[in-house]
Amino acid sequence: EVQLVESGGGSVQAGGSLRLSCVASGYEDSDYCMGWFRQAPGKEREGVAAIDSTGVARYADSVKGRFTISKDNAQRILYLQMNSLKDEDTATYYCAAEGDTSYDEYGRCSVIPAEYNFWGQGTQVTVST
C-alpha cells in the first residue's frame, strides 16, 4: 500500500521561503509520478508541480520560477522548495502519487488532481502580508 506523509508546512511572511517534504513508501519508484497539490478554503484542489521517476518536472503557471519540485530517490522523499511566497499561496498542500497518470506532449506527468489515487494527509502553509 502506498503511504505518503507530508511535513514542513508553517506560517511565513510574504517573500519568505518554506520547504515541504513527503516521505513515500509502498510503491515502485519507476512506475509512479509524484506531485504537489494545494487547496485553499472554498476553492478546488489544484496542481502545483509534478515529477516523474527520471526527474522531469512540470509546474503550474502560478508557481513557475518560484517553486522547485525534486526527489531523493534513495530516501524516497519528495520535496517542494517554495520561494518568494505570496499570500495567494496560502493553502493546505498535499503530496500525491500515481502509477497511471496521463502525460503532456512533452512527456511530463499530469498535474490534474483527479488522476492521482494516493494522497498524504496534507500540511498547512500560511503566508501573511
N, C-alpha and C positions, 0 to 999 in steps of 0.2 A: 504494500500500500504506500502510495506517495504521501509524504508528510513534509510540510513547509512551515517554518517558524520564523517570523519576521522580528526584527528589533532595530533600534536606532532612532525611532521617532522622538519628537520632543517639540519644544517651543523655541522659536528663534526670531530675531528681528529681521525685517526685510533687508535683503542684501547679504544675509548670512548664508551659512552652509550647514548641511547635515549629510550624513552617510547612513543609508539604510542597508541592513544585511538580511539575508534569508538563507537559513540553513535547510538544505534539502536532503531527503533520503527516500529510498524505496523505488528508485527508477534507474533505468539505464541511460546514462548521460547522452549517448549517441543518438537516442531516439526522441529527445524532448527539446521543444522550445520552452524558454522561460521568460517571464515578463513581469513588469511592474504596472500596476493599475492603481487608480485612485477614485475615491468617491467623496464628494463634498455633500453636506446636508442639503437635501432637496434636489439633488442632481443625480443623473445616471452615472454609473461606473464608466470610466473611460480609460483607454490605454495610454500609458506613458512611454514605455520603451519595452522592447523585446530583444532577445538574443538567442542565437542557435548554438549548437554544440561546438561550432568552429569559431565562434566569437563574432559572427556577423550581426550587427546591431541595427535596430530601427527605432526611430523616435517620433513621437507626436510633434507637430509643428510648434506647439506651445512651449516645449521644453528644449528644443534644439539649441545647441550652443551653451546650455546651462546645466543640463543633466548628462551623466555618463553612466551607462549600464555596463557591468563587467561580471566576469565569473572566475572563481578559483575552482577549476575542475577537480583538483586533487582533494580539496576540502569540501567540495560540493556546497559552495557558498555563492550566492548571487548578491551583487551589490548595486546600489544606486547612489552615486555621488551627486548631490544636489547643491549647486552653487547659485549665487545671485537670486536667492529665493524671493518670491513676490507674495503678496497677501492672497492672490488667487491660487497659489499652490497649496493653500490650507485644505486638508482632506485626510481621510483615512487611506493609507497606502497598503496595497495588497500585493503579495508575491503570488504568482501562479505558474503552473507547468502543464504542458500538454504534449502528447506524442503525435497528435493528428491535426495540427492546425493547417490552415491554408498559408500560401506564400505569395508575396507580391511578384511583380515582373522582374525584380532584381534578386529573387530567391530569399527574401528576408521573411522572418516569422511574422505571423499576424499579430496585430495589437487589438483585435476585437475580443472583448471580454467573453462573449458567448461561445467562443471557440475553445476556451480553456475549462477543463473539468476539475483541476486540482488547485486548491486555494489555501493560503495561510489565513490566520485569524485577523490580520491587519495591524497596523501601527499608526498612531495619530501623529500628524505633522501640523503644527500651528505656526503660522507666520504673522507676526504683528508689525504694524507700521508705527 
